[in-house]
Amino acid sequence: MASRVVVPSELHVLPLPNDQVLFPSLILSVSLSASESQPVVQAAAAARAAGNPAPPLMVAAVPRRKELASEPVVVDAAEKVEPAAEEDAAEDGALVLHDGPESVSAEQLNDWGCAARIIRIERALGKPGKLIVVLEGVSRVRLDSVTLIQSRTSTSFKASVTLFPDQALPASTPASAQLLADLKTVGTTLLAHIGPLPPLVSRRLKVFVPSATMSQAGSLADLLVSQSGASWEEKLEVLGTPDVEERVKRSVEILSDQNAVYEVSKKVSATVQNNLSKQQREFILRQQLDAINRELASLNPPGSQPHSRRGPSHGQVDDEEEDELAVLSKAIEEAEHLSEEARTTARRELKRLNKIPPSSAEFNVIRTYLSWLLEMPWERSSEENIGPDFLARAKEQLDDDHYGLEKVKKRLLEYLAVRKLKLDLAEETAASTAVESSNVPALAEEPRPDGAAKPPPTQTKKLKIADKGPIILLVGPPGVGKTSIARSLAESMNRKFHRIALGGVRDEAELRGHRRTYVGAMPGVICQGLKKVGINNPVVLLDEVDKVSSGNGFHGDPQAALLEVLDPEQNNTFTDHYINLPVDLSTCLFIATANDVSTISAPLLDRMEVIELSGYTWDEKLAIARRYLLPKQLKANALQPSQVDIDDEIILKIATSYTREAGVRTLERELGSVLRAKAVQYAESRGSGAEYDPHVSEKDVEAALGIPRFEPEVAEKESKSGCATGLAYMGSGNGGILPIEATSYAGNGALQLSGSLGDVIQESAKVALTWVRSHAHELGLVEKREDDCLQGIDVHLHMPSGAVPKDGPSAGIAMVCAFVSLLTDRALPTTLAMTGEVTLRGLVTSVGGIREKLIGASRAGIRTVIIPHRNRKDVEGDVPAQVRDEMAIHYVKTIPQALDIAFGRLPGQHDAVFREESRL
């Protein structure tokens, strides 16, 4: 910008204060006294009044000679101008220097100066009459002649000058290249020695010194000399050297001397500092503090050093930002866990950050992004505690933390066993490779300078195996231990555990993150979890995956985003929108939980291995309460085991009469209520001295919990015709018995249903009655095949508990038995229950919820059950052995087989035909 300014051949002279020198292309602030301020203002006002402010107000900034600085002004009477000259000078925009203690004579002006333009005039704060004039150097000038302009009240100078613009060093000579290299070398060394500089100057020097060209050699020399500790005479010498080559040579000599002085001062300061006593250091520091306080008290705008256009108030902020950038750069280079791709990206973003002003919004965006890159555990993993007894310890850990859940434990132990075998195989392979390499003659290597032996490669190489962990989905009712078993698995593997709650997630960006172009963008919950645990192989629990929204088109589909996370073939290159780099999730062990798989999309469900967890039996709840819940609640309520005596019968009463759940959460809350009541009794007894009874009785339970909320399901004590007992799955992992009642009255063969029945169960009732009517002759209900067993009557089928909705096909076989019992007037045993769907051909097909149904039947006192033959595998695989042992289980394929077990031989039954039906 300065090179475009046209410098006239005659300039008004502005004498610089003592020890100040202005170089081209630099900026200098000059403080004018009260006597000097008025002419400067008048000159600027005259320039504005001229109506053409485009040509800047140019002056010749000339240093004063020290040896003549104190001499008085001598003006011959013949040289005095008429009073009209003052008006002419004011009209011409001259700088008029008034007489006074700060007056300057022509002999005091140096022969060399700098043409400068006035870029700003501002008032000095707290100094009335003082002005701060900011000058920008344009070009070297030599004063050929100086003319004195004098009036009655002031004096000023006007000089004829010769311009000496900077020239480039000869580009074709090796000497010039070496000279520029020497200047850069001493300049770089100087920057390391000199004290803090204004932020803009410091940043400009750091960029300008290594990148200066031949054409910029003169400007670089001026800039370095102005910032060095060179003397006033040396600066004048450089200012008065118009030849670029000679100026650069002289600058190199001056800067070399300054570097040597800095080195010696540094050594002396270090030596003196080491020898100073505590009292001496305290005295010096206090002296420095007093000096700083005095300077702050009389703070003036910068006037003696070139300064940043940003102003002094930004210096501390910029220094802090530069320190932070240096810390980021060091962290990027020293981070061992960064992948190569992440390190390359971090370096590129750091270069961008250095070019962006700190006030820009993009500055904070990039700085936050770099922090995320550094904190992500790209290649940092936890050491697994896999030893010879690893599986035994893992099994012990799972058994100690959870009672039951054998199917889940079995699958997790299978994974751990495979993991151990893979690690053992990798270690054996690495060991055999090391042995083979040791038998191969090694090439001669030069000895290391430190004399140490070269370490074998296997000492620092970490074993890494390609292991795609299973994606396990635990499906079951609340409170059965889905979340806690995942935490136990993490402890047994010595891995960190992280839980991600997916319930209610409806935006894809919550999983994949937001792109950095959005305001307030952040990574998704997957990358946030990895950052939190600090390793790349944690056990991640995706809780309530069935509660994830299927998407509404505007925010994307979160379930579709989970497809990549939970796919072992794809999640090694998972890409978060914010991180925008591949993140390897294949080393993570994902365990998802759900209550109902019907809300999970088919592609997502296909990627997971489903393990169903059903409710606990009463015996399992008793064991869990005794081993886990009771000690936990005792500790929570500040009670000792000796202060509470609770029998198993009391725990079972709480579980059966006050809870209706598959898990144990409500049972734990009720136990806590009972224990808090005992805590009140114990605290009162300690205060009053009364006797305390630690035993918990039924009276104590009812006093704490109120009257029983539920009555246990029990089979009917008296059998009646038309009644049958089915088995039902009640949701949330519960099962129980389903009483069915049928009666007849005068009518025309219609069927009426009641009991809040759904469409499916109504169709099952119609199928069951149709089969009975079509086989009435074989059952002995009518004498002739063409007769109708419902001639002149209607049938009403009812299921008690009409407020509870009922649906499903599994009560078909029980309805058939209820209709046969009604029409034959034969009662079924009250300890007999059955489940199974029926067809018009008389087949009994499989149903679900066998484990829950049989456990519920056992609790209700059922001792004989009839179930479909196809459910035999479910009984043998899922039903506890205790339940199987205490009841007789009959497997049937057809309705006649079920009727044989339920009724035996019916009166009037046609055996031949009935036997044929049984073979279907």
KALIN-V365455 format. One record per residue. N is the residue number from 1. RES is the residue in three letters. D_FIRST is the distance of its C-alpha to the first C-alpha in whole Angstrom. Layout:
# KALIN-V365455
[[N,RES,D_FIRST] [N,RES,D_FIRST]]
This chain:
# KALIN-V365455
[[1,MET,0] [2,ALA,4] [3,SER,6] [4,ARG,6] [5,VAL,7] [6,VAL,11] [7,VAL,13] [8,PRO,17] [9,SER,20] [10,GLU,21] [11,LEU,20] [12,HIS,22] [13,VAL,22] [14,LEU,22] [15,PRO,24] [16,LEU,23] [17,PRO,26] [18,ASN,28] [19,ASP,27] [20,GLN,23] [21,VAL,21] [22,LEU,17] [23,PHE,15] [24,PRO,12] [25,SER,9] [26,LEU,12] [27,ILE,13] [28,LEU,16] [29,SER,19] [30,VAL,21] [31,SER,25] [32,LEU,26] [33,SER,30] [34,ALA,32] [35,SER,32] [36,GLU,29] [37,SER,28] [38,GLN,29] [39,PRO,27] [40,VAL,24] [41,VAL,25] [42,GLN,26] [43,ALA,23] [44,ALA,21] [45,ALA,24] [46,ALA,25] [47,ALA,21] [48,ARG,22] [49,ALA,25] [50,ALA,24] [51,GLY,23] [52,ASN,19] [53,PRO,17] [54,ALA,14] [55,PRO,13] [56,PRO,12] [57,LEU,15] [58,MET,15] [59,VAL,17] [60,ALA,18] [61,ALA,19] [62,VAL,22] [63,PRO,24] [64,ARG,28] [65,ARG,31] [66,LYS,33] [67,GLU,36] [68,LEU,36] [69,ALA,34] [70,SER,37] [71,GLU,39] [72,PRO,39] [73,VAL,38] [74,VAL,40] [75,VAL,39] [76,ASP,42] [77,ALA,44] [78,ALA,43] [79,GLU,39] [80,LYS,39] [81,VAL,38] [82,GLU,40] [83,PRO,39] [84,ALA,38] [85,ALA,35] [86,GLU,34] [87,GLU,33] [88,ASP,32] [89,ALA,29] [90,ALA,29] [91,GLU,28] [92,ASP,26] [93,GLY,23] [94,ALA,24] [95,LEU,24] [96,VAL,28] [97,LEU,29] [98,HIS,33] [99,ASP,36] [100,GLY,37] [101,PRO,37] [102,GLU,33] [103,SER,33] [104,VAL,32] [105,SER,33] [106,ALA,31] [107,GLU,33] [108,GLN,31] [109,LEU,28] [110,ASN,27] [111,ASP,26] [112,TRP,23] [113,GLY,20] [114,CYS,16] [115,ALA,14] [116,ALA,12] [117,ARG,12] [118,ILE,14] [119,ILE,12] [120,ARG,16] [121,ILE,19] [122,GLU,22] [123,ARG,26] [124,ALA,27] [125,LEU,30] [126,GLY,33] [127,LYS,32] [128,PRO,33] [129,GLY,32] [130,LYS,29] [131,LEU,25] [132,ILE,22] [133,VAL,19] [134,VAL,16] [135,LEU,14] [136,GLU,10] [137,GLY,11] [138,VAL,9] [139,SER,12] [140,ARG,16] [141,VAL,18] [142,ARG,22] [143,LEU,24] [144,ASP,26] [145,SER,28] [146,VAL,28] [147,THR,30] [148,LEU,32] [149,ILE,32] [150,GLN,35] [151,SER,36] [152,ARG,39] [153,THR,37] [154,SER,34] [155,THR,32] [156,SER,29] [157,PHE,27] [158,LYS,25] [159,ALA,24] [160,SER,24] [161,VAL,21] [162,THR,21] [163,LEU,17] [164,PHE,17] [165,PRO,14] [166,ASP,14] [167,GLN,17] [168,ALA,18] [169,LEU,21] [170,PRO,24] [171,ALA,24] [172,SER,28] [173,THR,30] [174,PRO,31] [175,ALA,30] [176,SER,27] [177,ALA,27] [178,GLN,29] [179,LEU,27] [180,LEU,24] [181,ALA,27] [182,ASP,28] [183,LEU,25] [184,LYS,24] [185,THR,28] [186,VAL,28] [187,GLY,25] [188,THR,26] [189,THR,29] [190,LEU,27] [191,LEU,26] [192,ALA,29] [193,HIS,31] [194,ILE,28] [195,GLY,29] [196,PRO,27] [197,LEU,23] [198,PRO,21] [199,PRO,21] [200,LEU,17] [201,VAL,17] [202,SER,20] [203,ARG,19] [204,ARG,16] [205,LEU,18] [206,LYS,21] [207,VAL,19] [208,PHE,17] [209,VAL,20] [210,PRO,22] [211,SER,20] [212,ALA,18] [213,THR,18] [214,MET,19] [215,SER,16] [216,GLN,15] [217,ALA,18] [218,GLY,17] [219,SER,14] [220,LEU,17] [221,ALA,19] [222,ASP,17] [223,LEU,17] [224,LEU,20] [225,VAL,22] [226,SER,20] [227,GLN,22] [228,SER,25] [229,GLY,28] [230,ALA,28] [231,SER,29] [232,TRP,28] [233,GLU,29] [234,GLU,28] [235,LYS,24] [236,LEU,25] [237,GLU,26] [238,VAL,23] [239,LEU,21] [240,GLY,23] [241,THR,23] [242,PRO,21] [243,ASP,22] [244,VAL,21] [245,GLU,24] [246,GLU,26] [247,ARG,23] [248,VAL,23] [249,LYS,27] [250,ARG,27] [251,SER,25] [252,VAL,27] [253,GLU,30] [254,ILE,29] [255,LEU,28] [256,SER,31] [257,ASP,33] [258,GLN,31] [259,ASN,32] [260,ALA,36] [261,VAL,36] [262,TYR,35] [263,GLU,37] [264,VAL,40] [265,SER,39] [266,LYS,39] [267,LYS,43] [268,VAL,44] [269,SER,43] [270,ALA,44] [271,THR,47] [272,VAL,48] [273,GLN,47] [274,ASN,50] [275,ASN,52] [276,LEU,51] [277,SER,54] [278,LYS,53] [279,GLN,54] [280,GLN,51] [281,ARG,49] [282,GLU,50] [283,PHE,49] [284,ILE,46] [285,LEU,44] [286,ARG,46] [287,GLN,44] [288,GLN,41] [289,LEU,41] [290,ASP,42] [291,ALA,39] [292,ILE,37] [293,ASN,39] [294,ARG,38] [295,GLU,35] [296,LEU,35] [297,ALA,37] [298,SER,34] [299,LEU,31] [300,ASN,28] [301,PRO,25] [302,PRO,23] [303,GLY,22] [304,SER,23] [305,GLN,21] [306,PRO,17] [307,HIS,17] [308,SER,16] [309,ARG,14] [310,ARG,17] [311,GLY,20] [312,PRO,23] [313,SER,25] [314,HIS,24] [315,GLY,24] [316,GLN,28] [317,VAL,28] [318,ASP,25] [319,ASP,27] [320,GLU,30] [321,GLU,28] [322,GLU,27] [323,ASP,31] [324,GLU,32] [325,LEU,30] [326,ALA,32] [327,VAL,35] [328,LEU,35] [329,SER,34] [330,LYS,37] [331,ALA,39] [332,ILE,38] [333,GLU,39] [334,GLU,42] [335,ALA,43] [336,GLU,47] [337,HIS,48] [338,LEU,45] [339,SER,45] [340,GLU,43] [341,GLU,42] [342,ALA,41] [343,ARG,39] [344,THR,37] [345,THR,36] [346,ALA,35] [347,ARG,33] [348,ARG,31] [349,GLU,31] [350,LEU,30] [351,LYS,27] [352,ARG,26] [353,LEU,26] [354,ASN,24] [355,LYS,21] [356,ILE,22] [357,PRO,21] [358,PRO,24] [359,SER,24] [360,SER,25] [361,ALA,28] [362,GLU,28] [363,PHE,28] [364,ASN,31] [365,VAL,33] [366,ILE,32] [367,ARG,33] [368,THR,36] [369,TYR,37] [370,LEU,36] [371,SER,39] [372,TRP,41] [373,LEU,41] [374,LEU,41] [375,GLU,44] [376,MET,46] [377,PRO,49] [378,TRP,48] [379,GLU,51] [380,ARG,52] [381,SER,56] [382,SER,59] [383,GLU,62] [384,GLU,65] [385,ASN,68] [386,ILE,70] [387,GLY,73] [388,PRO,77] [389,ASP,78] [390,PHE,75] [391,LEU,77] [392,ALA,79] [393,ARG,77] [394,ALA,75] [395,LYS,78] [396,GLU,79] [397,GLN,76] [398,LEU,76] [399,ASP,80] [400,ASP,79] [401,ASP,77] [402,HIS,78] [403,TYR,82] [404,GLY,83] [405,LEU,80] [406,GLU,82] [407,LYS,80] [408,VAL,77] [409,LYS,77] [410,LYS,79] [411,ARG,76] [412,LEU,73] [413,LEU,76] [414,GLU,76] [415,TYR,72] [416,LEU,72] [417,ALA,75] [418,VAL,73] [419,ARG,70] [420,LYS,72] [421,LEU,73] [422,LYS,70] [423,LEU,68] [424,ASP,72] [425,LEU,71] [426,ALA,68] [427,GLU,69] [428,GLU,72] [429,THR,70] [430,ALA,67] [431,ALA,70] [432,SER,72] [433,THR,68] [434,ALA,68] [435,VAL,71] [436,GLU,71] [437,SER,68] [438,SER,69] [439,ASN,72] [440,VAL,70] [441,PRO,70] [442,ALA,66] [443,LEU,64] [444,ALA,64] [445,GLU,60] [446,GLU,59] [447,PRO,60] [448,ARG,57] [449,PRO,55] [450,ASP,57] [451,GLY,60] [452,ALA,60] [453,ALA,62] [454,LYS,60] [455,PRO,60] [456,PRO,62] [457,PRO,60] [458,THR,62] [459,GLN,61] [460,THR,58] [461,LYS,58] [462,LYS,59] [463,LEU,62] [464,LYS,60] [465,ILE,62] [466,ALA,62] [467,ASP,64] [468,LYS,63] [469,GLY,65] [470,PRO,67] [471,ILE,66] [472,ILE,69] [473,LEU,69] [474,LEU,72] [475,VAL,73] [476,GLY,76] [477,PRO,76] [478,PRO,75] [479,GLY,76] [480,VAL,77] [481,GLY,74] [482,LYS,72] [483,THR,69] [484,SER,71] [485,ILE,72] [486,ALA,68] [487,ARG,67] [488,SER,71] [489,LEU,70] [490,ALA,66] [491,GLU,68] [492,SER,70] [493,MET,68] [494,ASN,66] [495,ARG,63] [496,LYS,61] [497,PHE,61] [498,HIS,59] [499,ARG,60] [500,ILE,58] [501,ALA,60] [502,LEU,60] [503,GLY,62] [504,GLY,60] [505,VAL,57] [506,ARG,56] [507,ASP,53] [508,GLU,52] [509,ALA,48] [510,GLU,51] [511,LEU,52] [512,ARG,49] [513,GLY,46] [514,HIS,43] [515,ARG,40] [516,ARG,37] [517,THR,35] [518,TYR,38] [519,VAL,37] [520,GLY,39] [521,ALA,40] [522,MET,43] [523,PRO,45] [524,GLY,48] [525,VAL,52] [526,ILE,52] [527,CYS,49] [528,GLN,49] [529,GLY,53] [530,LEU,52] [531,LYS,49] [532,LYS,52] [533,VAL,54] [534,GLY,52] [535,ILE,54] [536,ASN,54] [537,ASN,58] [538,PRO,59] [539,VAL,62] [540,VAL,60] [541,LEU,63] [542,LEU,62] [543,ASP,64] [544,GLU,65] [545,VAL,64] [546,ASP,66] [547,LYS,65] [548,VAL,61] [549,SER,61] [550,SER,61] [551,GLY,58] [552,ASN,57] [553,GLY,55] [554,PHE,52] [555,HIS,51] [556,GLY,53] [557,ASP,56] [558,PRO,56] [559,GLN,59] [560,ALA,58] [561,ALA,55] [562,LEU,58] [563,LEU,59] [564,GLU,56] [565,VAL,57] [566,LEU,60] [567,ASP,61] [568,PRO,61] [569,GLU,60] [570,GLN,57] [571,ASN,56] [572,ASN,54] [573,THR,51] [574,PHE,51] [575,THR,47] [576,ASP,46] [577,HIS,44] [578,TYR,41] [579,ILE,42] [580,ASN,42] [581,LEU,43] [582,PRO,47] [583,VAL,49] [584,ASP,52] [585,LEU,55] [586,SER,58] [587,THR,59] [588,CYS,59] [589,LEU,63] [590,PHE,63] [591,ILE,66] [592,ALA,66] [593,THR,68] [594,ALA,69] [595,ASN,72] [596,ASP,73] [597,VAL,72] [598,SER,72] [599,THR,69] [600,ILE,67] [601,SER,66] [602,ALA,68] [603,PRO,65] [604,LEU,64] [605,LEU,68] [606,ASP,68] [607,ARG,66] [608,MET,68] [609,GLU,71] [610,VAL,73] [611,ILE,75] [612,GLU,77] [613,LEU,78] [614,SER,81] [615,GLY,82] [616,TYR,84] [617,THR,88] [618,TRP,90] [619,ASP,91] [620,GLU,87] [621,LYS,86] [622,LEU,89] [623,ALA,87] [624,ILE,84] [625,ALA,85] [626,ARG,87] [627,ARG,84] [628,TYR,81] [629,LEU,81] [630,LEU,83] [631,PRO,82] [632,LYS,78] [633,GLN,80] [634,LEU,82] [635,LYS,79] [636,ALA,77] [637,ASN,80] [638,ALA,80] [639,LEU,84] [640,GLN,85] [641,PRO,87] [642,SER,91] [643,GLN,90] [644,VAL,90] [645,ASP,93] [646,ILE,92] [647,ASP,95] [648,ASP,94] [649,GLU,96] [650,ILE,94] [651,ILE,91] [652,LEU,92] [653,LYS,93] [654,ILE,90] [655,ALA,88] [656,THR,91] [657,SER,91] [658,TYR,88] [659,THR,85] [660,ARG,85] [661,GLU,82] [662,ALA,82] [663,GLY,80] [664,VAL,80] [665,ARG,78] [666,THR,80] [667,LEU,83] [668,GLU,80] [669,ARG,80] [670,GLU,83] [671,LEU,84] [672,GLY,81] [673,SER,83] [674,VAL,86] [675,LEU,85] [676,ARG,83] [677,ALA,87] [678,LYS,88] [679,ALA,86] [680,VAL,87] [681,GLN,90] [682,TYR,90] [683,ALA,87] [684,GLU,90] [685,SER,93] [686,ARG,91] [687,GLY,91] [688,SER,94] [689,GLY,96] [690,ALA,97] [691,GLU,98] [692,TYR,96] [693,ASP,96] [694,PRO,94] [695,HIS,96] [696,VAL,94] [697,SER,97] [698,GLU,96] [699,LYS,97] [700,ASP,94] [701,VAL,92] [702,GLU,93] [703,ALA,92] [704,ALA,89] [705,LEU,88] [706,GLY,90] [707,ILE,93] [708,PRO,92] [709,ARG,90] [710,PHE,91] [711,GLU,95] [712,PRO,95] [713,GLU,96] [714,VAL,99] [715,ALA,102] [716,GLU,104] [717,LYS,108] [718,GLU,110] [719,SER,110] [720,LYS,110] [721,SER,111] [722,GLY,108] [723,CYS,105] [724,ALA,103] [725,THR,100] [726,GLY,97] [727,LEU,94] [728,ALA,90] [729,TYR,87] [730,MET,85] [731,GLY,82] [732,SER,80] [733,GLY,82] [734,ASN,85] [735,GLY,88] [736,GLY,92] [737,ILE,95] [738,LEU,95] [739,PRO,99] [740,ILE,100] [741,GLU,103] [742,ALA,105] [743,THR,108] [744,SER,110] [745,TYR,111] [746,ALA,113] [747,GLY,111] [748,ASN,110] [749,GLY,108] [750,ALA,105] [751,LEU,102] [752,GLN,101] [753,LEU,98] [754,SER,96] [755,GLY,94] [756,SER,91] [757,LEU,91] [758,GLY,88] [759,ASP,88] [760,VAL,88] [761,ILE,91] [762,GLN,93] [763,GLU,93] [764,SER,94] [765,ALA,97] [766,LYS,98] [767,VAL,98] [768,ALA,100] [769,LEU,103] [770,THR,103] [771,TRP,104] [772,VAL,106] [773,ARG,108] [774,SER,108] [775,HIS,110] [776,ALA,112] [777,HIS,115] [778,GLU,114] [779,LEU,113] [780,GLY,117] [781,LEU,116] [782,VAL,118] [783,GLU,121] [784,LYS,120] [785,ARG,116] [786,GLU,116] [787,ASP,116] [788,ASP,113] [789,CYS,113] [790,LEU,111] [791,GLN,114] [792,GLY,115] [793,ILE,112] [794,ASP,108] [795,VAL,106] [796,HIS,104] [797,LEU,101] [798,HIS,99] [799,MET,97] [800,PRO,97] [801,SER,94] [802,GLY,93] [803,ALA,90] [804,VAL,88] [805,PRO,87] [806,LYS,88] [807,ASP,87] [808,GLY,88] [809,PRO,90] [810,SER,91] [811,ALA,94] [812,GLY,96] [813,ILE,99] [814,ALA,100] [815,MET,100] [816,VAL,103] [817,CYS,105] [818,ALA,105] [819,PHE,106] [820,VAL,109] [821,SER,110] [822,LEU,110] [823,LEU,112] [824,THR,114] [825,ASP,115] [826,ARG,114] [827,ALA,111] [828,LEU,109] [829,PRO,108] [830,THR,106] [831,THR,105] [832,LEU,104] [833,ALA,100] [834,MET,98] [835,THR,95] [836,GLY,94] [837,GLU,94] [838,VAL,96] [839,THR,97] [840,LEU,99] [841,ARG,101] [842,GLY,101] [843,LEU,99] [844,VAL,97] [845,THR,93] [846,SER,91] [847,VAL,89] [848,GLY,86] [849,GLY,86] [850,ILE,89] [851,ARG,88] [852,GLU,87] [853,LYS,91] [854,LEU,93] [855,ILE,91] [856,GLY,92] [857,ALA,95] [858,SER,96] [859,ARG,95] [860,ALA,97] [861,GLY,100] [862,ILE,101] [863,ARG,103] [864,THR,103] [865,VAL,100] [866,ILE,100] [867,ILE,97] [868,PRO,96] [869,HIS,96] [870,ARG,93] [871,ASN,91] [872,ARG,93] [873,LYS,90] [874,ASP,89] [875,VAL,92] [876,GLU,92] [877,GLY,88] [878,ASP,87] [879,VAL,90] [880,PRO,91] [881,ALA,94] [882,GLN,95] [883,VAL,95] [884,ARG,97] [885,ASP,99] [886,GLU,101] [887,MET,101] [888,ALA,103] [889,ILE,100] [890,HIS,102] [891,TYR,100] [892,VAL,101] [893,LYS,100] [894,THR,102] [895,ILE,103] [896,PRO,107] [897,GLN,106] [898,ALA,104] [899,LEU,107] [900,ASP,110] [901,ILE,108] [902,ALA,108] [903,PHE,111] [904,GLY,113] [905,ARG,116] [906,LEU,116] [907,PRO,119] [908,GLY,120] [909,GLN,117] [910,HIS,118] [911,ASP,117] [912,ALA,117] [913,VAL,114] [914,PHE,112] [915,ARG,112] [916,GLU,111] [917,GLU,108] [918,SER,107] [919,ARG,106] [920,LEU,103]]
